[in-house]
Amino acid sequence: MRFMRYAALAAALGISAYQGVWAQDAANDKAPVVSKKWHLQYDLAADGRSTQTFESLNEILQSRALEGMKSYSFSFSTSIQTGEILEAYTLKKDGRKIEVPTTNFQKTTNQGRSGASPMFSDRTSLSVVFPDLAVGDSVGIRYSIADKEPIFPGHFSMTQGFSAYSEYQDAQITLRAPKGLKLGIESHQVQQLPVVEDGDMRTWQWRYTNAVPLRWDESDDGIWRIDESPSVVVSTFDSYEAIAKAYGDRALPKALPTPRIRELMSSIVGEEKKPAERARLLYEWVSRNITYGGNCIGVGAVVPRDLDVVLDNKMGDCKDHATLLQALLAAADIRSEQVLINSGGLYDLTKIPVVSLVNHVMNFLPDLNLYVDATAKEVPFGYLPWGSYAKPVLHVGRANAIAKTPDQQYEKSEQRVSIKQRIEKDGSATGELQVALLGLSAADARAYMRDLDKDAERDFVKRALSAYGFKGKGTLYKGNTDGLSDQYSFRLSYEVSNYLEGGASGAMVLSPVISTPLPVMGFANVKGRIEPNRRHSCHGFSSYETYDITLAPGIKFVSLPPASKVRSALFDYTAKFQRTKTGVQVERSVQDKTPVSICSAQMAAEQHKQALLAAENLRTQILYQRQTR
């Protein structure tokens, strides 16, 4: 998990997979793989076509890397590209160079029956297996991918980068392009060599070495900008509006309603007249009925398929979902726009506009001021997936294309837990727990519960109790797992034999017997939590707990935690404890009032300070006495 956010940046920069996996962290003195050679060359044509030639040599330093380094593969779009492995070899520790035998090469091509053109993916994969690898050996690969036609006619863009947490001994990027091809270029933390001119061609080159990699620390986690890492950005596009237009020129004509689309729209919305409800019904139909298929064919990487193809197959990628939804909305007289956004962990656009930073498509409904993403199969109408808030977007068809998705509203994320429990003098307990959720957590929980198989459903309570150290059993009542509502509830009954494990007297911390999506107790251990030293994605929520605890004859609570109230701009906490004739009633609540989806390190530090006050109360133990005979 520590490299999850870095992996998103690495993917956008084109950093090879092993570097993200084998980056050096604080717990290791040396990464298990070292890049001895990393060379990438782009040869551009005037129409935007490119030929990429890549060469690498990686030395294996630790046995744990052997399995991952035994094979290497890459893929390309068969209809618009060609690919070829130029060389593959093992450089043994004693200096011998062993060429990989031809039997260790494999080519896999997606195609239709009897060689017909495939419908949804034309990827060809080339792979090589390196035989008899040992620690100290190095694996070498050199291959090329050549465009037969450009994705965007007349245009080229790329981002390429390196991990400051990995060792590079000799890395370089070379770009050769005709003088007449106008290129925007920016680079960061790399050595740029003087531009070389040769006839009608210009050559740029950047070099990077990193003999002493940085060590990853958990405080480094957060949102990174591309200019914070060694990187090179190149593009022929002069603005992000130009990227949006290049996409829209071929996508928007496919979003025009046809008689089939109008008939489908009518069957979905029926007699509903309210625009917001019509939009919700259409969104939910596309989300529920069109399967996501992410692999594209040739220029299909940036051009949606014809909607008849999407409807006939009930499958499509993000562009197909967005185009179909736009057509259905237009048929219902609801305005909408397609929107380009980054699907990973990048929250900034580079100065030089590049296509890879806006690699996902969704929709915006201007009359409702609402962004929706029909490829997010569990997300209710009116919400976005967790990672899509507060991100830059490009509105296709607008003169001023650049905008930003809204911040997530903490008021629309809530959990309410109600517990009725009886504790016996032998330390056992029985009870019922109900959980009611609002927002994306509701959608996540509903999807999880819906996907439980019969065995997992039967053992759910037992496994959930066991995760908290309890021995017990119970029954799960999943509730309604259908639809895309932003509300979901479930409950469970339970019997625990070891709820209290002390002798005649002991102590316990009051907590639900199972984990819940938005736990109040999540703040109990905030004291030891490592806070990020950079901005990071965040979201607020409210969580409420009520306990109605009955104590059997022979057991009593000697002391209870004190009541508590914490109030601040970002964080509220309340705790009340009330004795009753038969036991105790407890109310606890947390409001994380974070108003934005991107938090600064300063905001995290301020909330941490306030949450420490709640943590003291949450960790305060209840002292009890019970008869053991």
Beta strands, then each sheet from edge to edge (+ up, - down):
strand 1: 33-44
strand 2: 50-60
strand 3: 71-77
strand 4: 81-91
strand 5: 97-99
strand 6: 105-109
strand 7: 123-129
strand 8: 138-147
strand 9: 157-161
strand 10: 168-178
strand 11: 184-188
strand 12: 191-192
strand 13: 196-198
strand 14: 201-210
strand 15: 231-235
strand 16: 291-292
strand 17: 315-316
strand 18: 337-341
strand 19: 360-365
strand 20: 370-372
strand 21: 392-395
strand 22: 402-404
strand 23: 414-423
strand 24: 429-438
strand 25: 472-477
strand 26: 487-496
strand 27: 505-508
strand 28: 536-537
strand 29: 541-551
strand 30: 555-559
strand 31: 564-567
strand 32: 571-579
strand 33: 583-592
strand 34: 598-599
strand 35: 622-626
sheet 1: 5+ 4- 8+ 2- 1+ 10+ 14- 12+
sheet 2: 5+ 4- 8+ 2- 1+ 10+ 14- 13+
sheet 3: 3+ 7- 6+
sheet 4: 9+ 15- 11+
sheet 5: 16+ 17+
sheet 6: 20+ 19- 18+ 21- 22+
sheet 7: 25+ 26- 24+ 23- 29- 33+ 32- 31+
sheet 8: 27+ 35- 30+
sheet 9: 28+ 34-
end
